[in-house]
């Protein structure tokens, strides 16, 4: 569920794909430059990190209501703060909704009272996502 605009449905529409086709690694371990516990939400179709950022909520609020749902998702492992061959930098996790977002285009957040994603005042990693060619 995209909170970024559209007609009807109070500005909520389906996400529109654009850019690269990402090839995200899964099943890997936690290291100094790799974090685990990234999942695909089966409700809003966003990637999110299962982690308590201090609110006592491990899954984060979903744009479709309730918390994100990781049912049937792989456990993805993402590299941070280090270059990746064929990787795109500037991906961050919002500490309010737990969604993975692209930094240059800070989108709306699904957390109650939040206007835009909160990357944690620069105290959290910058993720680098490996990808193939862009969509035509």
C-alpha positions in Angstrom: 0.0 0.0 0.0 1.5 3.3 -1.1 0.8 6.4 1.0 2.2 8.7 -1.7 -0.9 9.9 -3.4 -3.4 8.9 -6.1 -7.0 9.5 -6.4 -9.7 8.0 -4.2 -8.9 5.7 -1.3 -7.7 8.8 0.7 -4.4 9.0 -1.3 -3.5 5.4 -0.7 -2.8 3.4 -3.9 -0.8 0.3 -4.8 3.0 0.7 -5.1 4.3 1.4 -8.6 7.6 -0.4 -9.4 10.4 1.6 -10.9 14.1 1.5 -11.2 16.3 -1.6 -10.6 15.4 -5.2 -10.1 16.9 -6.0 -6.7 18.4 -9.4 -5.9 18.3 -9.5 -2.1 20.2 -12.1 -0.2 18.4 -14.2 2.3 19.2 -16.7 5.0 22.5 -15.2 5.8 23.9 -14.5 9.3 24.4 -11.3 11.2 27.8 -9.8 10.8 29.5 -6.4 11.4 28.3 -5.2 8.0 25.2 -7.3 7.4 21.8 -7.2 9.3 19.2 -9.9 9.3 15.5 -9.8 9.9 14.3 -8.0 6.9 10.9 -9.3 5.7 8.3 -8.7 2.9 5.0 -7.5 4.4 2.2 -9.7 2.9 -0.3 -6.8 3.5 1.3 -3.6 2.3 4.0 -5.2 0.1 6.9 -3.2 1.7 10.2 -4.5 3.0 10.5 -3.9 6.7 12.9 -4.8 9.5 11.7 -6.8 12.5 13.4 -4.9 15.3 12.5 -3.0 18.5 13.6 0.6 17.9 12.6 1.5 21.5 8.8 1.5 21.3 8.4 -2.2 22.2 7.0 -2.9 18.8 9.1 -5.3 16.8 7.1 -5.4 13.5 6.1 -1.7 13.0 2.7 -0.3 11.9 1.5 -1.3 8.5 -0.2 1.0 6.0 -3.0 -1.6 5.7 -3.7 -1.5 9.4 -2.2 -3.3 12.4 1.4 -4.4 12.3 3.4 -5.6 9.3 2.8 -9.3 8.5 5.9 -11.4 7.6 3.9 -14.6 6.9 5.6 -16.7 4.1 8.4 -14.2 3.8 12.1 -15.2 3.5 14.4 -13.7 6.1 16.6 -11.2 4.1 20.1 -10.1 5.1 21.2 -6.7 3.9 24.7 -5.2 3.7 25.2 -1.8 5.3 27.9 0.9 5.4 30.1 -0.8 2.9 30.2 -0.9 -0.9 28.5 -3.8 -2.8 29.3 -4.5 -6.4 26.3 -3.6 -8.4 24.6 -2.1 -5.3 22.5 1.0 -4.8 23.3 3.1 -1.7 21.0 5.4 0.4 18.5 2.8 1.7 17.4 3.3 5.3 15.0 1.8 7.8 12.4 4.1 9.3 12.5 3.8 13.1 8.7 4.7 13.3 7.2 2.2 10.8 10.2 -0.1 10.2 9.9 0.1 6.4 12.9 0.1 4.2 13.0 3.4 2.1 15.2 5.1 -0.4 16.8 8.1 1.2 16.7 10.7 -1.6 12.9 10.5 -1.9 11.8 10.4 1.8 8.2 9.2 1.5 5.3 9.3 3.8 5.3 7.1 6.9 2.5 4.8 8.0 3.2 5.4 11.7 0.5 7.4 13.6 1.4 11.0 13.7 4.5 10.7 11.4 4.7 12.9 8.3 7.7 11.3 6.7 10.1 8.4 7.4 12.5 8.8 10.3 16.0 7.3 9.6 17.0 7.8 13.3 19.0 11.1 13.1 21.9 9.3 11.3 22.4 6.8 14.1 21.4 3.9 12.0 23.0 2.1 9.0 22.8 3.0 5.4 22.0 -0.2 3.4 23.3 -1.1 0.0 21.0 -3.2 -2.1 22.4 -5.4 -4.9 20.5 -5.2 -8.2 20.4 -6.1 -11.8 19.5 -3.8 -14.7 16.7 -1.2 -14.4 13.2 -2.0 -15.7 12.6 -1.0 -19.3 
